[in-house]
Amino acid sequence: MDNQQQASKTNKQEVRKQNAASAQGQSYNTEFASETNAQEVRQQNAQSEARKQQNSSQQ
């Protein structure tokens, strides 16, 4: 089969979904593990949990 008759392998619906997510500022399966600092995430989660505990005890 020559290139001119070959059907496009691009999934148009998938591209539209990715474009819509990108337009909303969301990542669409584009985050790489190396960009995630696990220690920092744990620290942020701990701080968030501590704030939740403080807020719930104040009420």
PyRosetta script that sets phi, psi and omega in degrees:
from pyrosetta import init, pose_from_sequence

init()
pose = pose_from_sequence("MDNQQQASKTNKQEVRKQNAASAQGQSYNTEFASETNAQEVRQQNAQSEARKQQNSSQQ")
pose.set_psi(1, 128.1)
pose.set_omega(1, 179.4)
pose.set_phi(2, -85.7)
pose.set_psi(2, 165.2)
pose.set_omega(2, -170.9)
pose.set_phi(3, -61.7)
pose.set_psi(3, -30.8)
pose.set_omega(3, -176.6)
pose.set_phi(4, -71.2)
pose.set_psi(4, -24.9)
pose.set_omega(4, -178.8)
pose.set_phi(5, -97.9)
pose.set_psi(5, -6.3)
pose.set_omega(5, -177.1)
pose.set_phi(6, -74.9)
pose.set_psi(6, 131.7)
pose.set_omega(6, -179.3)
pose.set_phi(7, -69.4)
pose.set_psi(7, 149.0)
pose.set_omega(7, 178.3)
pose.set_phi(8, -64.9)
pose.set_psi(8, 136.7)
pose.set_omega(8, 178.7)
pose.set_phi(9, -94.8)
pose.set_psi(9, 6.2)
pose.set_omega(9, 179.4)
pose.set_phi(10, -81.8)
pose.set_psi(10, 128.1)
pose.set_omega(10, 177.4)
pose.set_phi(11, -85.4)
pose.set_psi(11, 102.9)
pose.set_omega(11, -174.4)
pose.set_phi(12, -59.5)
pose.set_psi(12, -40.6)
pose.set_omega(12, -179.0)
pose.set_phi(13, -63.5)
pose.set_psi(13, -40.7)
pose.set_omega(13, 179.6)
pose.set_phi(14, -64.6)
pose.set_psi(14, -41.7)
pose.set_omega(14, 179.1)
pose.set_phi(15, -63.9)
pose.set_psi(15, -42.1)
pose.set_omega(15, 178.7)
pose.set_phi(16, -61.3)
pose.set_psi(16, -40.9)
pose.set_omega(16, 179.6)
pose.set_phi(17, -63.3)
pose.set_psi(17, -44.2)
pose.set_omega(17, 179.6)
pose.set_phi(18, -64.7)
pose.set_psi(18, -41.4)
pose.set_omega(18, 179.4)
pose.set_phi(19, -64.4)
pose.set_psi(19, -40.1)
pose.set_omega(19, 179.5)
pose.set_phi(20, -64.8)
pose.set_psi(20, -43.3)
pose.set_omega(20, 179.4)
pose.set_phi(21, -64.2)
pose.set_psi(21, -39.7)
pose.set_omega(21, -179.7)
pose.set_phi(22, -65.7)
pose.set_psi(22, -39.7)
pose.set_omega(22, -179.7)
pose.set_phi(23, -64.9)
pose.set_psi(23, -27.9)
pose.set_omega(23, 179.0)
pose.set_phi(24, -89.0)
pose.set_psi(24, 3.6)
pose.set_omega(24, 177.6)
pose.set_phi(25, 80.3)
pose.set_psi(25, 16.0)
pose.set_omega(25, -180.0)
pose.set_phi(26, -97.7)
pose.set_psi(26, 151.2)
pose.set_omega(26, 173.0)
pose.set_phi(27, -87.4)
pose.set_psi(27, 146.1)
pose.set_omega(27, -179.4)
pose.set_phi(28, -119.9)
pose.set_psi(28, 88.8)
pose.set_omega(28, -178.7)
pose.set_phi(29, 52.0)
pose.set_psi(29, 38.6)
pose.set_omega(29, -177.1)
pose.set_phi(30, -112.8)
pose.set_psi(30, -1.8)
pose.set_omega(30, -178.5)
pose.set_phi(31, -79.4)
pose.set_psi(31, 136.1)
pose.set_omega(31, 178.3)
pose.set_phi(32, -103.2)
pose.set_psi(32, 143.6)
pose.set_omega(32, -177.7)
pose.set_phi(33, -56.2)
pose.set_psi(33, -35.4)
pose.set_omega(33, -177.5)
pose.set_phi(34, -66.9)
pose.set_psi(34, -18.4)
pose.set_omega(34, 179.8)
pose.set_phi(35, -87.4)
pose.set_psi(35, -7.7)
pose.set_omega(35, -178.1)
pose.set_phi(36, -98.8)
pose.set_psi(36, 121.3)
pose.set_omega(36, 177.7)
pose.set_phi(37, -92.8)
pose.set_psi(37, 100.3)
pose.set_omega(37, -174.0)
pose.set_phi(38, -60.3)
pose.set_psi(38, -39.4)
pose.set_omega(38, -179.5)
pose.set_phi(39, -63.4)
pose.set_psi(39, -42.3)
pose.set_omega(39, 179.5)
pose.set_phi(40, -65.2)
pose.set_psi(40, -39.6)
pose.set_omega(40, 179.0)
pose.set_phi(41, -64.0)
pose.set_psi(41, -43.2)
pose.set_omega(41, 178.0)
pose.set_phi(42, -60.3)
pose.set_psi(42, -41.4)
pose.set_omega(42, -179.3)
pose.set_phi(43, -64.9)
pose.set_psi(43, -43.4)
pose.set_omega(43, 179.2)
pose.set_phi(44, -64.4)
pose.set_psi(44, -38.9)
pose.set_omega(44, 178.6)
pose.set_phi(45, -64.8)
pose.set_psi(45, -40.9)
pose.set_omega(45, 179.5)
pose.set_phi(46, -64.3)
pose.set_psi(46, -42.5)
pose.set_omega(46, 179.1)
pose.set_phi(47, -63.9)
pose.set_psi(47, -41.2)
pose.set_omega(47, 179.4)
pose.set_phi(48, -64.4)
pose.set_psi(48, -42.8)
pose.set_omega(48, 179.1)
pose.set_phi(49, -63.6)
pose.set_psi(49, -40.5)
pose.set_omega(49, 179.2)
pose.set_phi(50, -63.5)
pose.set_psi(50, -41.4)
pose.set_omega(50, 178.4)
pose.set_phi(51, -64.3)
pose.set_psi(51, -39.9)
pose.set_omega(51, 178.6)
pose.set_phi(52, -61.5)
pose.set_psi(52, -42.7)
pose.set_omega(52, 179.9)
pose.set_phi(53, -63.1)
pose.set_psi(53, -42.9)
pose.set_omega(53, 179.3)
pose.set_phi(54, -62.5)
pose.set_psi(54, -45.3)
pose.set_omega(54, -177.5)
pose.set_phi(55, -65.3)
pose.set_psi(55, -39.5)
pose.set_omega(55, -178.0)
pose.set_phi(56, -72.6)
pose.set_psi(56, -29.5)
pose.set_omega(56, 179.7)
pose.set_phi(57, -79.1)
pose.set_psi(57, -19.3)
pose.set_omega(57, -179.7)
pose.set_phi(58, -82.0)
pose.set_psi(58, -18.1)
pose.set_omega(58, -176.2)
pose.set_phi(59, -86.4)
pose.dump_pdb("model.pdb")
